Amino acid sequence: MSTCKNNVALLVHACDSYEFLYKGFDYTFSENWDFKIPCNYYFATEIKSADVNGFTNIKSGKGEWADRLVTLLSNINEEYVLYFQEDMWLSKPVNPKFFTALFEQAIENGWQQVKLHSSGVYKTKETANFIEGFNIAEIDNEASDYLMSHQITLWKKDFLLAQLYKKEHPWRNERKGTKRLKKLNPLILHADYFAENGAEENNKNKNPSERSEYYAVSFNSTLNYNAVRFIEVLRSGTQPQKDYAVELLNHYDNNLTHSGKERPKKEDLFKKLKTYLSKKNS
């Protein structure tokens, strides 16, 4: 188990402008995760400091998404990275036996990428390998989309680093990274461990135990509808959690960005044309 811990980092890749979400990640992760799972815990910010239960705060400095992640990965010693982001909030408990076995097998077999979230974009092929009832399936690279994705995934660190090109923002990295991976056609594995946003299982599993779940609560720097379920839960928690629920509800109801600002109203095409013509004729 100590060998696993020294070889696996659970990395939460956060950005400073999403600082408002850190508390929510902390509350939901602490409630549903088992810190006996053998890995080292890092919560990565840019310049700001973050105090998240059970995590060491590391910093990347400012820069484009891929460049910041390269800096982070280059400064941790572990061979494998279990990748999270700060807007992925756990809603069901995890099973430590699954992760202990997963880490051991990944290290033993040199697995390069194991996707741990269910999604309709993946087409999979069954294998004879099961962990705690979950089939460790193979991704059909040709038939699947988003071979490069930023959802919860266990990566061999060097393989992840090879997918990060300079100055790529996250959307470009997923889009172009997927094209690169399709051309490379590596073995990519998949397990239905996390129901992403409540998604159904992709694979033929054998009554898997303790399937966990998470919801992405952010869209375009504002809270999306997924946040509502967590607001309801936090309302019945401790006083700090109740206070945070009030803040979340205010952001959600008023469509505020995570920085607390009103989202700029978009002009429609007709208004833009009218403004352009009025300026041109003046």
N, C-alpha and C positions, 0 to 999 in steps of 0.2 A: 504493500500500500504506500509506503514511503517513497518507493521508486516512482509510482504514479504521480504523487504529489510534487515531486521535484521536476516532473516532466510535463505537467499540464498547468496552464494559466487560464483562469476564467477572466476574460478581459471585457469590461464594459466600456465601449468606445463612445464617449459623450462629447458634446460640443458646449462651449460656455454659454451660448445664447439660449440653450435649453435648460439652464440651471433650475428653472421653476419645476422641472420634472424630477429632479434628483430625489426629493423627499418621497414622491410617489413610488419611484423605483425602490428606494430603501425600504419603505413600509411593506410593499408587496413581495419583494424578494426575501426579506427577513421572515415574513410570515410563511412562505411556502418552500424555501430552500432548506437543505440540510447541510450545515457547514462541516459536517464530518466527511462529506464527499472529498476525496483526496486530490485537491488542487490548490493552487495559490490564487488569491483574489486581488484583482487590480481594477480600480475605477479611474479611467483615464479622462482628464480634462485637458483644456488647452493652456490657459494661464491661471484661471481661477482655481481656488482650492475647494475640495469637496470632502465632507465628513460623512461617509456612508458605512453603516455597520458591517464589520467583518472585512472591509476592503482597505487596501493600501492605495492612496491617491498618487497616481503618476501623471506627468504632464508632457504634452507633445510640443507645446508652443503653437503659435498661429501658423496657418498655411492651408492649402487645399486638402480635401478629405483624404485622398490616397497618400499624400506626402506626410500628413500627421500620423496616419496609421503605420507607415513604414518606420517613422521615428520611434513609435511606441514598441513595435515588434522588435526593432533592432536593439532596444534597451532592456528587454526581458530575456531571461536565460532559458526558459522552458522550451521544450521541443514541440509541444502541442498547445493550441489555443482554442478554448471554447468561447466563441464570439457572441456577445450581446450588445445591444444598444440601450440607451437610457429610457427610451419610450416604449420598451417591451416589458410590460408589467405582468408578472405571474399571477394566475388566478386559481391554480390548483397545486397541491403539494407534489414534490418530486420524490422519487425512490432512489436512495443512495446506492442500492445494489446494482441498479441499471448502470449508473455512471462509473462505478468502480470497475465493473466488467467491461464496459465500453472502452475506458481508458487503457485497461490492460491489453485488450485485443488490438486496439489501434496502434499502440506502441509495439506490440509483438509482431504485427503484420505490416507495419509501415504504411497504414492507411493515410491517404493524403487529404480527403475531404469526406466527412460524414454529415449529411444534412439531417437535422433533427426535428424538422417542422413539417407538418402535413400541408400540402397545397396542391390545388388542381393543375398547376403548371408542370408537375412532374409525372412522367410515365416511368414505372419501375418494373424490374424483373426479379421474381422471387429467387431466393437462395436457400440453402439448407441451414443457414446460420440464424439462430434466434438468441436474443438476450432478454431475459425476463418476459418472454412471450412476444417480443417485438422482432419481426423479421428484419434482418440487416440486408435490405434489398439493394440491387444495383440500379442506378439511374440509367434509363435509355437516353443517351446523350443526344441522339439525332431527333428523337420524338419530343424531348422535353425543352422547356424554356428556362431562362434564368439559371443556367449552370453556375453563373457567378451571381450570388445573392448575399445580402447582408443580414438575413434572418439567422436564427440560432443554429450554429454549425460548429462542428469540431474540425479544426484545420491542423494539418502539419504546418508548422510556422513557415518553414522555407518555401513550401508550395504556395501558401497564401501570399508571401512576399513577392513571389514570381508573378502573381496576378495583379499587382499594384503598379500601374504606370504613372509617371510623374504628371502632376497637375490635373489628374482626373477627379472630377466631382463624383459623388456617389452614383448618380443616375448614369453618367457616362461609363463609369467603371462596371456597373451591372450590365449595361448594354454591350459595350465593346469587349468586356471581359468574357461575356457569354460567347461571343463570336470566336474569341481566341481559344476558349476551352473546347468549343465544338471542333475546331481545327485540330487541336491537340488530342482530343478524345481520350482523356484519362479515365481510370476507374473512379467513379464517384458513387459513394454508398448513401443509403437513405434509411432512416428509421422514423416511424410515426410517433416519436416520443412526445412532442409538444403539438397540441391542437392549436395551430396558429389562427387566431380570431375565430375559434370554434370549428375549424375545418375538420371534415371527416377523414378517416384513415385512408391512406393510399394503398397499403400493402395487405397481404393475407397473413394476418397475425394470429397467434394462438392465445386468445383470452389474455391479452397483456395486462400486467398489474400496474396500478397507479400511473396511468397516463396523465401527464401534466398538461398545462394549457397556459397560453399567454395571449394578451391582446396588445396591439400597437395602438397607442392612445393619441398619436400626433399625426397631423396631415398639414403640410404647408405652414409649419410653425404655429399651428393652433390645435387645440384639443378637438378630437373627433368624437363621434357618438360612443365609441368604445369606453371613453372615460367615465360615462354615466354609471356603469356597474361598479366602478371603484369608488366613485363619490358616495354611492349608497352604502358600501361596506365601511368606508372611513367615517361616515356619520355616526356609526355605533361603536367607534373605537375610543382611544384615549383622547384627552382634551386637545393635545397637539394635532392628532389626526382629525378631530372634528373641525378644528380651526383651518387645517389644510383643505378639508372638504369644502368649506365655505369659499376659500380662495379658488379652488378648482371650478366650483359652480359659477362663480363670478366670471372667470375666464371663458368658460363654456357658453354661458348665456349671452355674453357680450362679444363673443367672437374675438377675444383679445389674443394677441400673439403671446408666446411664452415669455417675452420681455415685458408684458403688461401693456403693450401699446395697441391702439385700434388698428385693425387691418385697413390699409388704404383701399378706398373704393375704386373699382375698375371702371373706366369709362367704356361704354359700348362703342362699337365701330361707327355707328351713325353720329354719335356725339363727337368722336375724334375727327371725323370728316368735316363736320359742321365747324368745329373750332379751327381746323386747318384752312378751310375756305374763307372764314371770316378774317383770319390773320393775313391770308394771301391778298384779299381784296381791300384791306385797310391801308 
